[in-house]
Amino acid sequence: MSATLGKAKGILSYFTRHGTAANLVLVILIVAGLAALPRMRAQYFPDVVVDTVRVSVAWKGAGAEDVDNAIVQLLEPTLLAVEGVTESSASSTEGRASISLDFEPGWDMQRAADDVKAAIDAETDLPEGADDPVIRWGGWTDSVTDVVITGPVGLDQLARFADELVARLFARGVTKTSIAGVAASEMIVEVPTLNLIQHDISMAEIASAIAAETDTSPAGNVGNGGARVRAGVEKREASDISAIVLRRNEDGSELTIGDVATVRVNGVDRNEAFFVGNNSSVSVQVARSDQGDSIEIQRIVEEVSAEMGLTLPDGVTLDLFRTRADAIQARLDLLLSNGAMGLGLVVILLFLFLNARTAIWVAAGIPVAMLSAIAMMYLAGLTLNMISLFALIITLGIVVDDAIVVGEHADFRVRRLKEGPIEAAENAARRMFAPVFSSTITTVIAFFGLTVISGRFGDMISDIPFTVIVVLMASLLECFIILPNHLSHSIASTAKSHWYDWPSRQVDKGFRVFRERLFRPLVGWSVKLRYPLLAGIVLLLAMQVSLVITGQVQWRFFNSPEQPLISGNFAMAPAAERADTFAMMRELQRATEAVGKRYEEQYGTNPVAYAVAQIGSNAGRGLSGTDTKEDYQLGGLSIELIDADLRPYSSYAFVEDLQAEVVNHPLAETVSFRRGHFGPGGDAIDVDLYGADSATLKAAAEALKTRLAQFPEVSALEDSLAYDKEELILELTPQGEALGFSIDTLGTTLTHRLGGIEAATYPEGVRTAAVRVELPEGELTADFMDRTQMRASSGVYVPLSDIVSVTRQTGFSTVQRENGLRLVSVSGDLSEDNPARASDIQAAITDEILPTLDEEFGITHRVSGLSEQENQFLSDAMLGLGGVLIGIYLTLAWIFSSWTRPVVVMSVIPFGLIGAIHGHAIWGIPLSMFSVVGLIGMTGIIINDSIVLVSTVDEYAKERGLFPAIIDAATDRLRPVMLTTMTTVLGLAPLLYERSADAQFLKPTVVTLSYGLGFGMVVVLMLVPAILAMQLDVARQMAALRRAVRHPRRAGLVGSAILAAGAFAALWFALTLGQVMVFGALSPLLGGGGIGAALTLFLGGLCVSFALLYVGIAGLMLRRHKAS
């Protein structure tokens, strides 16, 4: 051992010769990954950090305009000045102000919340009746499932079952639960106004008496260890409340609450009510905590539900609804199965092109790198989700590229250079260290460029760069620290012929024939015909780009995975009663059943797997502008369809038919259906309208909705501005002032009578019950103001109409502001079944409808939501791509010690677009944000083979001429170039042919990498040798130009030509790119278009003009030479 170690020179040599050290590193990496894997949490998408702080202020009884004037306009300017705030949005509704503050990406949100609190505390002019501001901030987390308890029993009994389920889940560690569909009982003390006057008592006095009697107070212990003393008796029954004494008269009689009021109890169904069919239901909503594992939580919920289901009465069921954890497991299984299949294809390919033992150790790098990456992901707090697993699949083929290059070169040194196994492995690692290291670094730079993308989509894909980078680093470690030692042993065994090497020997024979008889002459011809070859590939690139320009390959920014969830919501008019809302809910249930049966007749299966109806609230995200609606005027329906793979139509189609089937109730104000979305994307249609007054904005919003409703592909149209109830503004008359009334005391008394008083609260199981003092509902009629009597300080009751003057006004229920400007938002959903049609509708909205509305109503608009996030994403992606190209160039310049060699290496990058766009055209899928992610990643991967090829050419050129070196290097590197590309493509191939709807939103990345790298291989093998030859041509021409400049007779001609070229370039720049920068578009004489068309014209014009200039100068100089 010591003799072997004595020969080691450097770290690579040491680990090649020291098997124990190499295996120790191997064991550490594997054990770390295996230890981390079972601890990795599972969820659908990564957590998206929301850089938003929300401030809410309650002001009971205040109208939206009052809230806006007294709270929002006071706080918003102050909060906009808080450090880090980029944007604010505010909403004022009846009794509440809400302000959302967006901070710079990556801002410390705890510090942000503290700064906001400090800014609010400095404001002392908030209304006296307003509550203290509440400040919240948080992240985006997963819902796991809803457990729906339903059956032909009373709601109170269902509520007890729900309480028991929550208790059982809590005992098993599931703590993030909430119950919907039940409320704590509420005791109402109804006191008529006549009784208040007759007994000369106020509602506030009654509330105080109740508060004093419903709670008990501990008074301490009697003696040491004696009895505990408690003052008072808890009064929680209606009879107890009725017996509370309000006053003891001089004659000894008592005035009790029962003498002046009626006590009744509202049951658990007083707010929301849920229904499955005709049966009442209660929903227990289960979510994961910040550190929770969705799949583990789902397993516990299923076990607890099954155990509890055995104890329930006949007919009562516990059904799991909106179970996202099932979707998570299905999608993780999908990616894992495709990843395993891709791994199998990669291993088979390695066994065909390399001897069996070498192939085993090259393939071993895959699990080692993957497990190492999982350990790093665990330490960094990442989870197993759709994005991180997809990133691991991307690296399946890339991770063996380094090992292939080193292993193949070691095999080459044994076969061609006749080196020993240890020397061959060591020299292969040393020889390939620089190109492999540089290719890994360039790939790391490419994926690191994705970190520039900000916003919610940047947060969503942030797992991709981290995962790919740690896998590549682990692969680099495995390739140079672990692999060489094992290669030395596997190569030593190749001296003998083994039966299991028979497939690779046969492939090797055929490959040598192909390489020497076909490929070598082909490379020779590509070098000879280098300029026509370049022109042909440039023409191919132009043809593919034209597919995008002409719309044959569409663009769709983010296509959310097809989801089985649909929500239908409605809001009733102010005149509607609870019975009307109930009737509208039943209509939604009827329509759903009818459409389901129709689909069953047409397709053989009813798509409706489950449906839960509700009144008292909306389903899902709810409707906009319903803050002032009574609870009983809202309702909804949540529908879960069968899995997307089990139906040949999308949820959009079902929504369209459902909308057509529903017959609106005469008092239905808004009916809206929306398809479920997963991920951070906003609405497909989201327009903000800005103007001076709410009436104009409302009219413009209605006009916009009317025009959008003409498109059947548009659904869920809503605006954020709803009409408010009539507002009465009271002002004291001189008589009122003379009687000693003040507007504040009047306001308090009217608030008590109109809104009631919450006298006391007390625990009732897991909920909080309340005792309220209210006027009878029959007194709160339209003539309330005329009938109301108020008590003066002298004890005399006078009509309210005698002491106040009343001004009536109507307005809107909401006042929205953004950065201080009043606005209304119009949102809607757009079917993505036909991308071309969706693009046409979006274009009609931005180019025709909105400009017309601006002119018609005198407003301005901004397209926000998904469109705004798209613009931000593309802007960041362009910035990231620019940084990636600069980083790669500087890295290559350092590696090659040349400013021109990196240009040759990077020349293959734009031609990867040929394969990427063509792949999208073949598969009929639109370009998307995941195509952009793939393109940025491909920028680093596609040049890896180019780096190795160019470095080999430079090495060979030291011993022979450049042209023979180019041909020999391309021929010798054919096997590793083909292997590295084919392993990457085969690793992704199963996902490419995956038909599951769950994988479709990731397919653009798969297509981009598979087809882009596939065509990139052809470019590397054929075009890079040609460009290397062209570089020599350019070097010769530059040398001739330098000689010409130094020649006295030619200096004037060349100098004039250079000045002319510079002047033309400046003029052409002004006519193309300059015009776009100044005016936003090209001149119609140049065909119009934006920055892309301008850049194409500018570069094309320069190439043509310089080519003509070169030919002209060469002709003149040749003529002068002949003349002399």
N, C-alpha and C positions, 0 to 999 in steps of 0.2 A: 504493500500500500504506500509506504513512504517513497519508494522509487517512482511509483506512478505519480504521486503528488509532487515529487520533486521536479517533474517535467512541466507542471502547470505554470503558465505565464498569463496572468490576468484572471479576472473573475469568470469569463466565459470558459477558459481552459480549466479552471478549478472545478467548476460544476460539471463539466464534461467528463472529467476523470474521477470525480469524487461522487460515486453513486449514492452513498448514504446521505450526503448533503442534499442532493437533488431530490431524493425520495422523501427526505424530511420536509422539504418545502411543499412537495406534493401532498403529503399527509395533512399538513397544517391547513392548506387551502381547502381540501376536501372536508375535513372535520369542521372547519369554520362554516362552510356552506350548509352541511347537513345539520349542524346545530341551529342555524338561523332559519332554515326552511320551515319547520313546523311552527315557528313563532311569527312568521309573516302574516299580517292581517290581510283579509280579502275584502274587496269592495268593487263597485262597478267602474267608476271613474276616480281619478285622484281627487283629493280634497282641493277645492279651489279657495284660496285665501281671498276673502272679500276685504279690500282696502277701503272700507266704508264705516263711518261712525254715524249712528242715527240718534237724533235728539227728538224727544216727544214731550209736549207740554199739554196737560189737560186743563181746560177752563170750562167748567160745567155751565151749560145754558147759553154760551156765546155762539153767535152765528159765524159762518165761514169768513165773511168780510171783516167782522170784528177781530177774529183770531188773526187774520192776515195783517190787519193794521196794527194791532197792539202787541203781537208776539213775533210773527215772522219778519215783518219789516224792521223790527227792533233787533232781533238776534242775527238775521242772515248776514248783514254787512260786517258785524263783529266776527262771526264764524268764518267768513271768507278770508279774513285777515290772519287766521291761524296758520302757522307755518306748516307747509306740506299739503294744504288743501288745493286741489286742482279744479274742483267743480262742486257746486251745491245744487240741490233740488229740494223744494219745499212744497208741502201740501197743507192747506188749511181746510178743515171740515168743521161741522158743528161740534163744538166742545173740545177740539183737539188740533194742535199744530204738530207737524212732523217735518223735520229737516234732515236730509241725508247729505253727508259730506264725503266726497271721494278724495282719497289721498294718493300721493305719488306711489307708484309700484314699489313694493319692498319697504315701505315706511313702517316704522315701529308703531304698531297700532295701540299698544298700551300707552305709549307716550302721547299718541294722537288723542286718545280718550281723555288723558289727564289735561292736555292743553285745551281741549274743548270745554272741559268742566271748569277750568280756570277762567276761560273767556266768558262763560255763562255766569259764573259767580261774580264777575266784575260788573254785570248789568244789574242795576237795582230798580229799573223802571217797569218790570213786568207787572201786569194787572194784579190787583190785590187778591182777587178770587181765584187766580190761577194756581195750580199745584206746582210743586217743585219739578223742574225739568228732569227727565229720565234719560240717561245716556247708555247706549248699547252698541256693541260691536262684536262680530263673530265671523265664523266661516261657513262654508257650504258642506253639508254632510249628507249621509245616505239615510233614506228611510228603508226599513227592512221589510215590514209586512203590516197588514191590518188583520186583526182577528175579529170577524163579525159574528156576534152571538145573536141568534134569531130563533123564533119559534112562536107557537100559539099560546103565549103566556103574557102576563102583564109586564109593563115596562119596569115597574119597581123590582120585580123578580129578576128580569134581565140585568138590571143595574147591580143587584147583589152578586150575580154570576160574574159580571165584569170586575167587580171589586175583588172577588176571590181569585180570578185569573191574574190580576195585577199583583196581588199579594204572592201568589205562587211564583210568578216570574221574578219578582224582586228577590225572593228567597234563593233563586237559582242564579242571581247575579245580573239579570236583565233589568236595568233601572230606568231606562229612558222610555217610559210609556205614558200614554194619555188616553183618557176615555172620552169619546164623543157620542152624543145622542142622549145623555142624561145630565141632569143638574141636581144640585142639592135642593131639598124642599125649601120653599120660601113662605114665611108666615106674613100675611098681609093684614094690617090693622086699618080697616076702612072707616074713616070718620067723616060724616057729612058736614058740609059747611054750616048748615043750620044748627047742628049740635055744638060746633065750635063757638058760634055766636051765643046760643042759648046758655051755655055753661061758662062763657067767657074764658076760654082756654085756647091755646095755640097748638099747632102740630108739633112745634119744637118742644113744648113742655111735655107732650105725650111721649115723644121719642126719648127725652131725657129720663122720664120715669121708667120706661122699658129698659133702657141701658143700665139703669141702676139696679134693676131686679133680676136681670137674666144672668149675671155673672156672680160668682162667689169669690170671697177673698180669704186666703189663709191667715189666721190670727196668731198661730204659734202653738206651743205645747204647754200643758199644765204640769208643772213640776218636772223633775228629772225622769225622763222616760214615761211620763204620764200621757194622758189622752191628747190627741191633736184637735185643735179648735179651728173651725171654719165658719166665717161669718156669712150668713145668708143661705138661701136654698135656690138651686138652679131651677129656673122656670122656663121650660122648653115646650110645654103643651099649650094649645089654644086656650083651654080653660084656665091655665095658670096666668097667661097673659091677660085674659079678660078680668081676672080678679085683682090685678095690680091697682092699688089705690093711687088716684091722682090728687085728691084733695080731701081733707077732713073739715067738715063744716062746723060752725059754732054750736049747732044743735046736736052734735055728736054723730051725725050721719056721714057716710063716705061716698065720694064720687069715684067710681072705678072706671077702668077702660071699657068694660062691658056696658056701662051706662051711656057712653058717648060713641062707641064704635062697634063694628062687627069684625070678628077675627076669623079669617079663613086661611086655608093652607093650599098653596099651589104645589102640585106634584112634581115628579122628576122630569116630566115631559113639557115643562113650561117654556123652554127655549127651542133647542133643536129636536127634531124627530126624524129617525131613520127607518127605512122600510126595505125589506127584501120581499118582493111580491106584495101580498096583503098583510104580512106579519111585521110587527115592530121589530127593531133590531138595535143593537148597541155595538159600537166599534171600539176596539182597543188598538190604538196605533202604537206600533213598536218601531223605534229608531235605534241606530247604534250611537254610542257615545263617541267622543273624539278618538279614543283608543280601542273602540270596539271592533270585533270581527263579524261582518254581516253573516257569513255562512255559519259560524258558531252560534250566533244569536238565533238564527233561523232554526238550527237544529234543536236548541233548547225550547223555542216556542212550539215547535212541532211535538216534542215529547210532552211538554206540559199540557198542551191542548188535547193530545190523545188521552193522557191520564185523566184530565178533568171531564172529557167527553163521556167517560164511562159512568160518571156520577150524575149526569144531567137527566131531567125528565124526558119522556118520550116526545119526539118532535122538536126538541131544542137542539140546535147544532152549533158547532164552532167551525166556521169556514175561514180559510186563509185567503185574503183578497189583496190585490196589488202587491204580490210577493216579489219584491225586487231581488231578494237573496237567491231565489230559484233562477232568475235571469242571470245573476252574477255567476252562479255555479255552472249554468249551461254554457255561458260564454267563455269562462275559464277552461272548461272541459274542451270546448271547441278549439281554442287556441292551443291547448296542451296536446290534443290529438293531432292537430295539423303540424305542430312543432315536432312531435315524435316522428311523424311521417317524413317531414323534411330532414330530420336527423338521419333517419334510415336511408334516404336517397343519397345524402352526402356521404355516408359511410360506404355504401355500395359503390359510388363513383370512385372513392379513394382506393378501394380494393381492386378496382379495374385498372387504375393507372399507376398504382404503386405496389411494391411487394407487400405481402400480407402483414408482416410484422411492422414495417414502416407505416403502413396504413393504419394499423391499430394505434400506434403511438401518436400519429398525427391526429386521428379522430379522438383520442383521449383528451386532447386539448379542449374539446367542446364541453364535456361535463365539468372539467376542472375550472375552466374560465367561467362557466355559468354559475357554479357553486360559489366561486370567489365573488362574483358579482352580487349574488343573493346575500352573501354575508355583508358586503358593503352597503347594499340597499337597506338591509335591516338596521345597520348602525346609523344610517342617515335618516331613518324614519319613514322610508318608502313602503308602499303596500303592493300586494299582488292585485293588479287591476287590468282592465282591457289595454291600457296604454303601456304599462311597464312590461306586461307579457308580450305584447306586440313588439316592443323594442328588443326583447330577448330573442324573438323569432327572427327579427331582422339580422341579428348578429350570428345566427346559426351557421350560415355559410361564410360570413366575413371572418369569424373567429379562427378558422383553420387556414386562412390565407397565409399568415406568417409561417405557420408550421409547414405548409405545402412548399413554400419557397425554400425554406431551409432544408427540409427533408429531400426535396427533389434535387437540390444542388449538392447535398451530401452524396446522394446516389450517383450523380453525374461525376463527382470527383473520384468515386471508387471505380466506376466503369471506364471513364475516359482518361483520367489522370493517374489511375492505378495507385491511389493513396490507400493507407491502412484505414480500418474502421474508425479508430479513435481520432487519427489525424484528419480524416475526411469530415467527421462530425464537427470537430473543433474548427477546422478551416471554413467549413460551410457557415457555421454560426458567425465566425469573425468576418467572412467576406460579405455576408448578407445583412450584417447588423445595420450598416448605414442605410441601405435602401429600405429595409423592413421597418426600421425605426422611423425613418422619414415618412413612409407611407402610413404608418400608424398615427403619427403626429398630425398629418394632413387630414386623416379621417376624423381624429379627435377635434381638430379645428373646425371641420365642417359641421359636425353635430353640436359643437359648442356654440356655433352661430345661431342655433335655435333658441338659446337662452336669451337672445336679444328681444325675442317676441314677448311683448308684455300683454297685459289685460287678462281676461278670464281664459281665453284660448291659449295664451302663453302658459298660464298656470296648468291648464289641462295637459299640454304636451310636454311639460317640464320633465316628466319621468323619462322621456325618450333620450335626450342628450345625456343625462346622468347615467342611465342604464347602459347605453352603448359605450360610453367612455370608460366606465369601470370594467366592462367586459373586455374592451380592447387592451386596457392596461394589464388585466389579468392574463390575456392571451400573450402579450409581449413578454411578461414574466415567465409564463409556461414555455414559450418558444425558445428562450435563450438560457434559462436557468434549469429547467427540468428536461426538455426534449433532447438536447444534444447527447446526454448520457445514455438515454434509452435508444437513440439512433445508432450510437456506436455499437450497441449489442445487436440491434436488428440488422444492421448492415453486415455485421460479421457473419450472420446466419445466411446471407444471400449467396455465399460461396457454394452452398449446397442447394440442389434443386429439391423443392418441396412440392407435394401434390397440391397444396392449397394456394400455391403461387401460379398454378396453371392458367387461371383466367387473366391475371395481369400479364403473363408472358405472351399470351395470344394477342391481347390488346396492344402490347408494346410492339410486337412485330408489325401489326397493321399500322400503328401510329408512325413507326419509323419510315415505312413506305410512303405514307401520306406526307410526312414532313419533308422528306428528301426529294420525292418525285413530283409532288404537287405544290407544296407550300413554298419551298425555296425558290422555284422559278417564279411563282406568283409574287413573292416579295421583290424579286429582281425586276419584274415588269412594273410593279407599283412604284419603284424608285425611278425607273426610266420614264414612265408616264405620270410623273408626280403632279404636274400642273393640271392635266385633264382630270386626274383622280380627285384633286382638291376641288376643282370646279364642279365635278359631279356630286360630291358629298355636300358642298355648299348649296347646290341646287336642291338636293334632297331635303336639307334643313329648311330652305325657303318654302318648299312644298308643304312640309309638315306645319310650319308656322302659319301658312295660309289656311290650314284647316281650322285653326283657332280664330283667325281674323274673320273668316267667312261664316263662322258659327257651326261648322260641321262637327267640331268638337266643342261641346258646351262648357260653360263655367258655372259651377254651383258651389258656393263657398263652404257651407257646412251642411252635410246631410245627416241629420240625427238618425241613429239606428231606429229601424221600424219598431214602434212600441204598440202593445195591445191595449193601451188605455185611452179612453175617450171620456171627456167630461162635458156634460150639458148643463148650462146654468140659465136661470131666468130671474127677472125682477118684475114685480107687479106694480101697477099704477097706484098712486096714493089712496084711491078710493077702494082698493081691493081689501077683502077680509081674508081671514085664514082659510076659510072654505074655498075661496077662489084660488088661492095658492095651492091648496091640496088638489083641486081639480086639474090645475096645470101640471102638477107633478104626476098625477095619474095619466095624463095625456102623454107625457114623455115615456112613461113605462109602456103604455099601449103601443106607441110608435116604435119603440125599441123591439118589442116582441114581434110586431108586424114585419119590420125590416129583416129581423133574424129569420123568421119563417120563410120570407121570400128568398133570402140567400140560401136557406136550406134546400128549397125546391130547385134553385138554380145550380148550386154547387155541391149539394149532397150533405152538407154539414152546417148546422146553425153556428154562426161565429160568436154568438154571445155566450161567454162562459159564466159570467156573473154580473149582476147589476144591483146597485144600492141606490135607492132614491132618498131624498131628504127635503125637509122644509125647515125654515128657521135660519138657514145659511146657504152659501153656495158651495159647490164641490170644487176640489182642486184649488187653482189660484184665484178663482172667483171673478166676478165682474168688476169693472172699474166704475167709479162714480156712484156707488150704492151706500155710501157711508151714512146717509140720512134716512135710509129706508128702515122701516120697522122690520124686526127679525122675521115676523110671520109673512112678510111680503117677498121673501127670498126663498129660492129652492134650487134643487139641482139633481143630477143623476150621474153616477159614476159607473162606467161600463168597462168590463174587462173582456177583451176578445180572445179567441184561441190564438195560439202561437202563430207568428207570421209565416213560418215554414209550412203550416197546415192549411193555408188559404192562398188562392191565386190572385188576391187583390189586396190593396193597401188599406190602412185605416182611413186614409183620405176618402176613398171611394165610399166606405161605409158612412162617413160623416156627411158626405154630399146627399146620399139617399135618405139618411135620417132627417136632415134639414128639410128635405122635400116632403117627408111623410108627416111631420109634426103640424098639427092644426093649432095655431096660437089661440089662447084664451082672449076674449074681448078686452080684458083688463091687463093683459101681458104687455109690459113696456119694452122689455129686452129679452130675447131668447138667443143664446149663443152656444155653439158646439166647438170644442177644441180638441185636437189630437194631442196625446201626451208626448212630451219631449224629454229626453235625457241629455244631460250635458249642460254646459254654461251658456249656450246660445240664447239670444233673445227672440222676439217675434220676427217672422219673415217680413211683415209689414209693420213698421213703427215710425210714425211721422209726428214731429212736434211742430205745432203751429203757433207763431208768436204774433201778438197784436196788442192794441191799446186797451181794449175792453172785452169783457167776457162774452157779451152778446154777439159781437162780431166773430169771435173765435168759435162760439158754439154754432153759428150759422155756417161758417166755413167747414167745421168738422162734420156737420150733417151733410153738407154738399159732397164732401170727400167720401163719406161712407156710402152715399147714394151711388156715386160713380163707381166705387169699388165693388158694390154689390152686383153690378152687371156681369162680373166675371164669376162663373160658377166654381172656379178653382179657389175663390177667396171665401174664407169662413171666419167665424169668431170676431166679427167687426165690432169694435167698442171704442168709445171715447171717454176721456176722464172727467168730463164736465157734465154733471146732471143738474136738472132744475131743482131748486130748493123749495121747501114749503114757504108759505107766506110768513113774513117777519113783521111783528108789531113793535114799533119803537115808542116807548112811553116817555112823557115829559111832564113834570109836576106843573099843575096850574097854581095860580095865586092862592086859591082856596085850599089846596093841598098843603102849600107852604104855611099858610096861616094855622092850619090844624096841627102843625108840628111834624108832618111827614117828611121823610128824606128819600131820595131816589134809591139810596143803598138799602135802607130797611124795607122799602117796597120790593126791591129786586130780590132780597132774601126771602121774604114772605111768599112772593109769587113762585120763586124757584121751588120752595117746599111744597106748595099746593099743586103745581104742575108736574113736577118731577118726583115728588115724594121724598122721604127721608129714610135712609138706612139707619135704623135705631140701634141694631146690635147684630153681631155675627157670633156663631158658635160652631164647633166641629160636629159633623154628622158623618161618621165613618171616615172615608178618605176625602170627602168634600166639605165645603163650608156652607152652612145654612145661614139664612139672614132673616131678620125681622124688619119689615118696612111699614112706615106710616104713610098712607096715601088717601087722597080723596076718592070717592066712588067713581068708577069709570064713566058712569052716566052723567056726571057733572062736567066732565071735560069735553064739552060740546062747543059749537061755533059761537054761542052767545055767552061763553064763560066770562068774558071781560065785562059784559053788561050786567051780569048777575052777581058778580063778586062783591062782597062787603069787606072793608078793611077797618081794623080797630085803631082809633086815634090814641094819642098819649093820655087823653082825658077819659078813655074807656068807652067813648061813643063809637058806634059802627057807622060808617058812611059808604055809599056806593063808590067803587073804584072809578067809575066813569066821571064822578064829580071832582076827583082830585088829580086826574091825569088827562092829558090829551094824547091821542093815539094816532100815529102815522103808520100807514101800511105800505110795505114794499116787498117786491118779489125779486129773487136773484137766483144764484146757483149754489149748489150744495158744497162745491169745492173751489178753492182758489189754488192754482198750481203756479209755482215759479221755478225758474232755473237761472241761477246766477243773477237773481233779482228781477228777471223778466217774466211777465205773465205769459202762460202758455196753456194749450190743451193738447193732449196726446191722443192720436188715433192709431189703434193697433189692430192686427188681424193675422190670420194664418193663411198660408199659401201652399196649395198642393204641389208636391215635388215629383209626382208621378211622371210628368212630362217636363223635363228640364228646359227644353226650348220654349215651351209655352210660358213657363214660370219666368224665364228671362224676358220674354216679350211683355208680360204684364208689369214686371219691375221697370222696364224701359218706358212703358206707357205712363206709369206713375210719375217717374222722375222727369221725363222729357215733355209730357203733354199735360197731365192732370194737375200736378202741383203748380207749374208756372201759370196755368190758367186761373187757378184759385188765388194765387198771389195777386194777380192783376185784378180779379173780380172783387175781392174783399179787402184789398190793401193790407195784406199780411205778409209775413215772411215764414219760411219753413226750413226745417232741418230733418233729413232722413236719419233716424237713429236706430236703436235696436241692433239687429243682426247686421244690417248694412253698415252701421257705424263701426261695429267691431270688425267687419270685413276690411274696411279701409285702414283701420289701425293695424290689423294683422299684416296686410300686404305692405304697408309702409315699413313696419318693423322687419318684415321678411327681406325686403330690398336692402335695408340697412345691414341686416345680418349677413346677407349674401355678399355685399360689398366688403364687409369685414373679413369674411371667410376667404375671399379671393386674395385680399391683401395679405392675410396671415399665411395662406398657402404659398404665395409667391415669395415672401420673405424667408419662409422655412426652406423652400427649395433653393433659393439663392444662397443660403448659408450652407446647405448640404452639398450643392454642386460647385460652390465658389464661382458662380457665374451669374451674370444678369440676363443672359439670353437663353440658357438651357431651361430655366423654369417656364419660359414661354412655350417651348416645344412640349414639355410635359403637360402643361395646362391647356394646350390647344385642343385636347380631346373633350374638354368640359362642355362647350356649347353643342357639340355634336351628339352628346347624350340625349339632348332634347328630341332628336330624330326618333329614337326608339321609344322614348317616354310618350310623346304625343301620338305616335303611330299605335302604341299599345292601347291608349285610351280610345282611339278610333276603332280598333279591332273589337274591343270588348264593349263598345257602345256606352262607356261611362263618362261622365263629365269630369273635367279637371276640378279639383277642390283644394281646400286648405291642406289636406293630407298629401295631395300631389306636390304642393309647394314644399312640405316637410321632406318628402322623398327627394325632390330636386336638390334641396340644400344638402341633404345627406349624401346624395349621389356625387356631388361635387368633390367630396373627399375620397370616395371609394373608387371612382372611375379612373383616377390618376395613379392608383397604386401600381398597377401593372406597367403603366407608362414610366414610372420612376425606376422600376427594376430594369426595364428594357433600355432606357436611356443610360443608366449607370453601366449596364453591360456593354453597350456600344462604346462608351468612353473608355472602358477597360480594354476592349478588343482593339480600339483605334490606336492604342499605344504600340501595338505589334504589327499592324497591317493598315492599309489605306481605309479611309472612312467608308467608302461604298462597300467593300468586302466586309468591313466590321458591322455595318448596318444589316446586311443580309445574314451573316453568321449569327449575330446577336438575336435577331428576330426568330431565326430558326431554332436556336438553342433555347430560347425562352418561350417557345410555343406551348410546351407542356404545362409549365406553371401558370402561364397566362390563361390557358383554357381551363385548368383545374380551379384556379381561384374564382374565375367568373362563373363557371358551371356550379360550383358548390354554393355560391351565394344565390344563384337563380334557383337551384333545386331546393335549397332551404326554404325558399318562399313559394315554390310551386304549388304545394298543397293548398295554401291560402288563395292562390290565384284561381284555382278551380273549385274553391269552396262555394257551394250554392246557398248556404244558410244566410238568411237575411241579417243575422247578427254580425256577420263579417263584412258586409258590403261597404260600410262606411270607411273601413280600413283598406279596401281594395285599391283605391287610387295610389297609395304609397307602394303597395305590392307591384302594381303594374309599372309604376315609374321606375322602381329599382330593377325589376326583372327585365323589362324591355330596354330601359336605358343602359344598364350594364351589359346586356346581351349585345346590343349594337355597339356599345363602347369597346367591347372586345375586338370587334372587326376594325374599329377605328385605330385601336392601339396597334394591332398587328399589321395593318395596311397603311394607314395614314401617317402614323408617327414616323415610320421609316422614310416615307416620302417627305415629311416636313423636315426631318434631319438633313436630308439631301438638299432641300430648299434653303435651309439655313446656311449650308456651305455655299450655295449659289449667291445668296445675299451677301455673305462675307466677302466673296470674290468681287461682287459688284461694288461693295463699299470700298474695298481696297482700290479698285479701278477709279472710283469717284475721288478718293483722296489723292491719287496720282494725277487725276485730271485737274483738280483744284490747284495742285502745286505747279502744273504746267503753265507757263506764261500765256501761251496762245489760246488755251482752253478755259482759263480761269474766269474770264468775263462771261463766256457763254454759260458755264455751270452756275456762276453766281446769279446771273439774271434768271436762270431757270428756277433756282431755289427761291428767289424773291417772288417770282410769279406763282410758284406753288404755295408759298405762305400766304400771299394775297388771296388766291383762290380759296384756300382752306378757311381763311377768316370770313370771306364773303359767303361761302357756302354754309358755314356755321351760323351766320346771322340769318340766312334765308330759311334754315331748317330748325335746328335746336333753339336758336335765339328767338325766332318768331313764336315758338311754342312757349318758351319761358315768359315772354312779354304778353302775348295775346291769348295763350291757352290752347291754340290749335294752329295747324299748318294753313297756309294760304290755299284757297280752293284751286288755284292754278297748279299747285303741287299735290293735289288730290285730297287735301284736308287730313284729318287724323290727329292723333295725340302724340305723346312723347315717344311711343314705340315706333310709329311711322317715321317721325322726324329722325330718330337715331338710325334707323335703317337707311333712309335717304342720305343722311350725312356720311355714314361709313361707305355705302355703295358709291356715292359720288366721289369720295376721296380715292377709293381704290381705282375706279375707272380713270379719273383725271391723272393720278400718279402713274398709272400704267401707260397712258397715252403720252405723258410728259417724258417718261423713261424711253419709250420707243422713239419719240421725236429727237431727243438729245442723242441717243445712240446712233440714229440715222445721220444726223448732221455731223457728228464726230467721225463716223465712218466715211462720209463723203469728203470731209476735209482731209482725212488721213490719205484717201486715195488721190486727192488732188495734189497733196504735197509729195 
